[in-house]
Amino acid sequence: MNNQKGHFVYLLRCKDDSLYTGYATDVERRVREHNGLEKKQGAKYTAGRRPVKLVYQEECVSRSAALKREAEIKKLSRVEKEKLIQKQQ
């Protein structure tokens, strides 16, 4: 994926095939945190579902826009999230 810093919304595919949506300014670092490879912990949700894999990321113009987009994506159905992932690949 992308190594830029900015405001990103991302989707992770967990070991149990569930999808996790989050926000980060450094997606690669955040994925490492979710996988337990950094001192800072990832989300409780992903802690028991490791390893996680980055399957989607979207850059937004601001933190506010990214958090709004994160909320939108969280409301999508599983099928809609999978379509979003497929569009990026």
Secondary structure as GFF3:
##gff-version 3
##sequence-region A 1 89
A	DSSP	beta_strand	7	13	.	.	.	ID=ss1
A	DSSP	beta_strand	19	24	.	.	.	ID=ss2
A	DSSP	alpha_helix	27	34	.	.	.	ID=ss3
A	DSSP	alpha_helix	44	47	.	.	.	ID=ss4
A	DSSP	beta_strand	53	60	.	.	.	ID=ss5
A	DSSP	alpha_helix	63	75	.	.	.	ID=ss6
A	DSSP	alpha_helix	78	88	.	.	.	ID=ss7
###
